[in-house]
């Protein structure tokens, strides 16, 4: 089911808010719409004066122009209110997750029995609290003892619990989440009123109001155009009076028509929608469960042209998996698979489980009742570098090349040269070779490899079309990294990556004028995150990583970075498309109004009346009504965003000019003519 762009409740609230936003202090924030607001006030005053018999147009006509201008302002307010309403709804759902809860503040961190009950609002940074199953975590913190399942659905929307434990990169916990098992000892890392949920609510409600550099630049352009058109419009009054006197016909253009002309000339369409486009971009990011620390971060995501991606979890699955069985001469693939599966039945590692599954899929070999076999398992150890099984006088071992070679030699067997060749081939391809031997005889090699996620290569190709370079970051050796990079289709890779190497790489690209994005979850990622233009920290990561990033992914999905770049680029695409439409829109309105306004003075201008509009009054009123209605028509596009397309900026610009530029010229011609016909039929003008 498709999500509704605007819910009924938000529409009702936004209509009410549209009138409240008519307050002058609100209108002053948008200079372009402020001019429309002033024009609406002026025409209203002109209407009141006309009732006393002082008029330059009919009272009915002045009222219609004034009404259309007020609706233009209200529709602009409505567009902004709807976008804000979506953010407010998200903030309200987050606010419900934030409750005042009791907390067990420990006197001594190692003694869970000695604690003082207090409220979460009274906790301070550095306090130690004890939380057990069924209780809510009172405040953001770091797990310093214990491991437990935590329900984070209140902030992520994901129903499945996640593991949080002391040490490593899964130690951060968020206030408002609930323990569903075991217990945790947590050190508070946030002050009251400054928790992660507080920041989220503040960001959803307020961060979108901070204009980004690109938005400020566009605002300056719009204000400049508005000032120019204001000067042009003001000069038309004396010019039309002079021209009329010289030609001996017609008359000076009325103040009412000058106000209407100015509103149609000014870039009111994009001026009305600019704020809502930015708010909607923030809303889309929030809906993707990403918290941005500033509106600038979203814009930067749209301008990113270098993407640093961790191999594990982003490009490949978290663990290596068995891909194939490679027997040596004298052994069959089934024999090798059977022995490898037997030696892995008690192996709880993902690699061990993948061997069991592959043997089952390839040859239908299923697990057996090991209790009847009287089997004895040898667990893997760093010292022996191999594991295995002994049963019914048989010995099966699997492990590293050198370890099995030593084992076979001790048993008096030979290590075939063919096996060494297979091991080298697997290693050269970026895989991990596991040699399997039974009773001192080598059977062959199990090829373990990083499995590249489905669809990743295609997504990288899409990014490449947009001019975004992808770089894989991995701790693997260069040979392994090169093999995986080639299979995944990334543009480059950094092998044996250290914190210093990541930081150096980011600085190198930034020095060349690139904007760099990366993800991270550990303390060792913090320096690089702090340096990157778009830095996405995982919510499961350490506090240091969260503080270094300018975005936090609540789902802790490494692939989310690609989606963030898409959302950022879609925001820029939407703003560019609607700006193009708005400018083209004005061109059509010039053709509608200017020839008709001066036709009484210069009849030759009627040849430019290509829409065959009925009269000057009908032309002006039709254009001003269209000017108001087009804002409403474009609100869904501003909120939803234009369709994301993977193409270079140059091609995208050409497409926008063709689609939205041409559309911006054609739509007003058709709509203004239709409104003119309806006004004529109704006898209004």
N, C-alpha and C positions, 0 to 999 in steps of 0.2 A: 504494500500500500504506500502511495506517495505521501510524503509529509505535506501538510498544509503550510503554505507560505505565511498566511495570516489567519489566526484563529478568530472566532467571533468575539471572544472576550477582549482580545487585544484591539480589535476594531472599535468596539464601544468605548474602551478606555482612551484610545487614541483620538477619537472624535472630541471627547471632552477636553483632552489635553491640548488639542489644536486651538481651542478658544483661549485656554489659559496662556498659551505661548504668544498670544497677541500683545502681551505686556511689552512695553518699549524696551526694557532692559534685556529681554530675550531677543527681540528683533535686531538690536544693535550688534549682536554676535555674527550676523550674516549681512554684510554690507550690500550685496546685490538685492536680496529680498527686502532689506530696509528701504531701498528706493521704491519698491513696489508698495510697501506698507505706507510710506509717505504719500505716494500717488493715490492710494485708496482713501486716505484721510482727506486729501485735497479735493478729490472728486465728490466725496461725501459733503464737504463744506460747500462746494459749488452747487450741489443739488439743493441744499438747504437755502442758499442764497437765491437760487432760481425760483423757488417757491414764492419769493417776494417780488418776482418780476424782473430780477437782474440776471440775465442769462445770455450765453453765447451759443448754446444749443438747447434743444427741447429738454424739459425736466425729465421726461421719460427716458430719453437717450442718455443723459448724464447719469441717471440712476442705474441704467443697465451697465454702463462702463464702470461705475463705482462698484456695483455688485460683482462684476467679473473680476475686478482687481482684488476685492476682499476674498473672493473664492480662491484666487491665485495664491494669496498669502496663506489662507487656511489649508489649501492642499499641500503647500510646502511644509507647513507645520505638521500636517497629518503624516507625510512621508517620514519625517524625522521621528514623530511620536510612535509610529508603528515599529520602526527599527529599535527605538529605545524600549518599547513595550516587550519585544522579544527578549532583550537583554534583562529586563526587569523580571520576567517570568523565570529565567534561568537563575537569577540572583535569589529569587524567593525560594526556589527549590533547594538551593545551597544553604540558605538561611535556616531552613527547617532542620538541616543536618547539624547545625550548630546549637547545641544545648548546654545549659549550665548543669554539669554533672559533678557528683562527688568523686573525690580522688583520694587514694591512699598514699600520702606523702611519707616516705621512709625516713627514719632517723639515721639508720645505717643501711647502705645499699645491700649488704650481704645478709641482712636479717629481715625477712619478709613478714615477721610477726610483729615487729615494732614499727608502728606507723601512726600517723595522725590524720584523721579524716578532715578534709577541707574541700573547698569548691574549686573548680577548674579556673575560675576568674581570679582566684587568689594565688595561683601558682606563679612562680617566677622562673626565669631562665636559670638553668643549673640545678633545679630541684629534681629529686629522684622519686619516681612514683612506681607503685606496684599495681599491675592490672591482671586480672585473671579472667578465665572464660566467662562469657556472658556480660562482661562489663565494657563500657565505652572508654576509649582512650581519651583522657581529658584534654590533652594539649599536644601539639607537634613535638616530636622528640626523636632521639636515637636510642635503639635497643642496646643496652649494655649487658644484659643477661637474659638467657632463655630463648625459646623459639616457639612460635605459635601461628595458627591460621587466623587471618584478619579479614573481616568482611568490609570491603572498601566501596560497596555499592552506593553509599550515600554521596560519594564524590566522583566515582568513575562510571557508575551505572552498570558495572560488570558484576553479575551475581556470584560468580565463582570466587571463593576465598583465595587469598594469596598468603604465601609464607613470609613472615618477617622474623629475623633472627639477628643475634649480636654478631658483629664483625662482618666483613665482606661488603657487598654493594646492595644488600637488601635489609639494611638496618633502620632506614628512615620510616617513621610512622606518622600518621596525620590525625590530629584531633578531630573527633566526631565519628571515627571509624570504630568498629566493634570486634572484640576478640571472640572467636567461635570455638577455640580450643586452647588448652594449656595456659601458660602465664608468661608475662614479660616484665622485666624491670627496665624502666625508660628514664632517660635523662631529658628533661624539658629543654628545648632549644629555641622557644619563642616566648616573647612577653605577651601578657593578656592584651587582646585587641590587635595583635600583630601575627596571628596564627595564619597558617596556609589558607584555611577557609575564609578568614577575614580578608586576606589579600585577593582571593578569588572573587568574593562578593564585590569588593571595591573595584576590581578590574572590570567585571561585567557591567557594573553600574556607571563607572566614571571614566575609565581609561580611554574609551573610544572618543571622548570629547576633546582629548588632546590632539591637536592637528599635527600631522606628520610633515616633514619638509616638502615632499611632493605636493601634498594637499595645500600647504601654505603658498607654494609657488603658483599653483593653479588659482588659488583664491586671489592672489595679487594680480594675476592676469585678468580674472573676471572683474575685479574692482577697477582696474585700469580701463578695460573696455567700457564699463558702466560709466566712468567719468567722461570718457570720450563721447559716448552717445548722449550723455547729459548735456555736454557742451554743444554738440551738433543740434540736438532738439531745441535747446534754448535759443540758438541762433536762427532757427526756422521761423520764429514769430516775427521778428523785424524784417527778415528776408521776404516772407510771404506778403507782408504789408507793402513793402517796397515794390515787389513784383506785381502785385495787384494794381497799385497806383500807376505803374508804368504801362501795364497792359490794358488798363481801363476796364477790367472785368474781374470777377471773382472777389475774394476778400481774404483778410488775414486768417490764418489757421486758428481755430478756437483753442483755448487753454485745455479743455477736456480732451480734444483730439491730440494735442501735443503730449499730454500725460500718457495717453494710450499708446501713441507712437513710440515714446521713450521706453515703455515697458516691453513692447514688442521688439524693439531694437536691442535692448540689453539682454545678456545671456542668462535669462531667468530660469530656463529649463534645467541646466546643469547647476545653477546657483541654488535652486530649490532642492535638488537631489544629492548634492555633494556630501552633505553631512550624513544622510541616511546610507549612502554607499559605504562610507567608512565604518559606521556603526554595524551595518550588516556584515561586513568583512570580519569584524571582531566576533560577531555572533556566530558566523560559520565556523570560526576557529574554536569557539567555546563548545559548539555542538560536536566538534571532532575530539572533545575532551582534552583540549590543549589550553593552558593558561599562559597568555602572553603578558609580560611585565610592562609592555608599552605598545602603543599603536605603531611606533617606529619599527618594532621588531617584525610586524606583519608586512609592512611596506618593504623592509629589507629582504624578507622572504621572497617577495615578488621580483626583486632585482638580483637575487642570488644567481651566480653563474658557475660556482664551484661547490660541489657537494661531497663532503667527507663522510663515508659510511663504514661502520664497523662490519667486518665480515660476519662474525658469529651473531646469529639472531636477525640480522638485517638481510644479508645476501644468502647466507646458508642457514640451515637449521642448527640448533644449539650444539649438537653432538655428531661425531662422525658415525656413519652407518656402513654395514657390510654391503658391498656392491656386487662382488662376484667371487667365485671359488676358482683358483688357478692351480690345478694339480700338476705334479711333476711326472715324468715318464715312469710308468709302473704302477701308478695309482689312478683311480677314476675320480671324476668330479663328485659323484655320489658318495664314494668312500671318504673323500676329503670333507664333504658337507656333513656327513654323519658324525665323523670324529670331532669336527669343529663345534657342532651343536652339543654333543655330549660334554665337551670341555667348558661349554658356556651356560649349561643349565642352571648352575648355581651362581653365575656371574650377574649381579644386579645392575651392572653399569649399562647405559644406553647402547654402547658398542656390543656388549655381550648379548643383550636382548635382540639386537638387530641381526646377529649371526643366527640365533635360534629361529627367528622369523624368516630369514632368507632361505635357510635349509628347508623349512616347512613349505614355503612358496614354490621353490624350485623342484623339490623331489617328494613332497608330501610327508617328509619325516617329522613325526610328532614326538612330543615329550613322552618319556617312559616312566614307569614307577621305579624310582631310584632306590626306594627303601628295600625292594626285593633284590636289587643288585648288590646291596651292601656297599654302595659306592662311598668313596672318601674323596672330598674335594680339596684342592690346593688353591687357596686364594692368591690373587696377584699381590706381589710385594715389590717394592722398589729395588730390593736387593737382588731377587732372582729374575725380575722382569718377565715373569711368565706365570700362568695359572694352568690348572688341569684337573684331571679326574683319574682315580685308580679304582678299578672294579674287576672282580673275577680274574685277577692276575694280569689285567691289561693296564697299561699306562698311556694316557693321552696328555700331551702338553701343547699349549699354544702361547706364543709370545714373540718378543722382538727377535730379529734375525740373529744377532750375536748370542742371545740367551739360548735359543734352540740349537744353535750350532755347537755351543759348549755342552749342552745336555746330550745331544746325539753322540758327540765325541766321547763323553764319559761312559755312554752305554756301549761303546765299541762300534758304533755305526758310522756311515759315511754321510757327509753333507754334500749333496749333489751340486755341481756347478750350475746346473739348470735352475735350481732354486735361487741361487745368488743372482742370476740374470733376471728372474721374475721379480725379485725384491727390488732390484735397481730400477726396473721398468715402472713398477708401481710408485716408488719414491719419486722418480722423475716426473711422473704425471701429477704429483701433488698429493698422492694418497699415502695411507699408512699401511705397510705390509705386516701381517701377522702370520708367522710360520707355524704350521701344525705338524706334529710328529706323533706317531703311535709306536710304542715298544721300541724306541730308538731308531725308527725309520721315518724319514721325512715324507709327508704326503703331499704337501703343497703350501700355497699361500692364500690367505683370506685378504681381499682388497677392501680396506676401510677408506671411505672418502667423505669429504664434506659434500652434502647434498645441497645443490643450489635450489632455492625456492622456485616453484613454478611461477611464471609470469614476470620474474625479476628482470630477465634479459629484455623483454618487451618494454618494461617501464623505463629502463635505462635508455633504450632506443628513443622513446618518446621524449625524454629529457634532452637527449642529444639533439633532437630536431629543434628544440627550443634554445639551443646554445648553452646548455648546462653541462659542465664537465663533471663526471663522477669518478671519485677516487676511493678505492677500497683500503681500509686500515686494518692491519692484522699483525699478530705477533708471530705468524708463521715465518719460516725461512723464505728467501726470495724465490726459490724454485717452486715451492708449494704455492706461494702467493700468486706467482705468474700463471700457474695452471688454473687456479680457481678464477682469477681475474679474466682469463680468456674465455672460460666456460660461462661466466656470469655476464660478460659483455661490458665490463666497466672500462673507462678510458685509461685509467692508470691505477697504480697501487703503491702503498707504503708498507713494506715488509719489516718484521722485527721492530714494530713501532714502540717507541718509548714516549713518555710525556714530553720530553725535550724535542723528539723528532716531530711529533704532532704539532707542537707550538711553532717550530721552525718552518714547517710546511705551510701552515696557515699564514704566517707572516710573509713568507715568500710570495704567495699568491696575492695577498693584500697589497704588497709593495708594487705588484704589476697592475694594480687597479681593479682586481677582482673582488667580488663580495662572496664570502665563504660561509657555508652552513655546516654544522656538524652536530652529532648527538653524543651523549656520554652519561654514565651513571656512577662512576667511581671517583674517589678523591683524586686519583691520578689523572682523571680527565679534566679536572677543574681549571688548570692553567690554559689549556686549549679552548675550553668552553668560554672562559673569560675573554679570550682574544678573538673568537669567531664573531662574525657579524650577526649570524643567527645561530644561537646556541640552545639546543633542546635537551634539557636534563630529564632523566627518567624519574617518575614519582617514586619508584622503588629504590632509587639510588641514594647516595649519601647526601647529608646536608650541605657539604662543601660543593658538590656538583650542582645542587639546586640553586645555591646562592650565586654560583658563577654563571649560570645560564640566564638567558632572557626569555625563555619559554620553559614550561614544565609539561610533559606529556603524562596525563593522569593514568593512561592505559599502560604506560611503560612499554610501548611497542616501538622498537628501533626503526621499523619501516615507516613510522608516522612522519618522519622528516620529509619524505617524498610528498606526502599529502599536504604538509604545511607549505611547501614550496608551491604546490598547485593552488592552494587557497590564496597565497600572497599574489601569485601571478593573475589569478582570476579577479582579485580586487583591482589590480592595475588595469586589466583588460576592460572591466566594467566601467571604470572611471574614464578610460580613453574612449571607449565606444560611445558612452553617453555624452561626452564632451564633443565628439565628432558630430553626433546627431544634433546636439544643441546648436552648434555653430551653423551647420547646414540648414537647420530649421529656421534660423533667423533670415537666411538668404531668401527663402520663399516668402516670409512675412514682409520683407521689403517690397517685393513685387506686388503683394496684395494691397499694401497701404499707400506707399509713396506716390505711385502714378495717379491713384484716385484722389488723394488729397490736393494735388496740384493741377488736376485736370481742368478745373474751372478757370485757372489762370493760363495754363498752357494746354489747350485741347489736344495738341499733338501727342501728349503723354498717354492718351487713351489707347494708342496702339500697343502700349506695354501692359494694358489690362487683359493679359492673355487668359485670365480666369473668367472674364466677362462678368465681373461682379456688378451688382445692381446699382449701387450708389456709394459715394464716399462714406456715408454713415454706416451702411451695411458692411463695407470692406473693413472699416476700423473695428466695429463691434464683432464681426466674425473672427477677425484675427485675435482679438483680445479674449474671446471665449475659448478659441482653440488653444491659446497660450495657457489658459488655466487647466483645460481638460487633458492636455498632453502630459502634464505633471502626474495626474492620477493614473493615466494609462501606463506610465513608465515606472511606477512604484514597484510592481512585482519584479520587473527586471533589475531594478536597483537592489532589491532585497535578496533575490535569488542569485543574481550575478549572471553575466553572459556565459554561454557555454564554453567550457575550458577546451582549448585546442592546442595541440602540440605543434608549434611552428615557430620559426625564428621571428624576432621582433620586426624585421623589415617586411616579411610576408604578412605578419599580423596587422601591421599598420595599413598595408595596401588593402587587406580584406576589410578592415574597419571602415576605410574610406569608401570602398565599393558598397558595402552593406549598409552601414549606419550613415555614411555621408549621403549616398544616393537616397536612402530611405528618409533621411532628414529633410531632403529637398522635396521628394514626391508626396510624403504624408501631409504636409501643410496645404499643398495645392488642392489635394482631394478633399481634405477635411474642411478647409475654409470655404471652398465652393459649396459643399454640402450645407454648412451652417448658413451661408448666404441665401441659398435656395429656401431653407426652412424659415428664415427671418422674412423673406419676401412673401412667401405663401401665407405666413401668419399676419402679414401687414404691419409688423412691428416697426419696420423702417421703410 
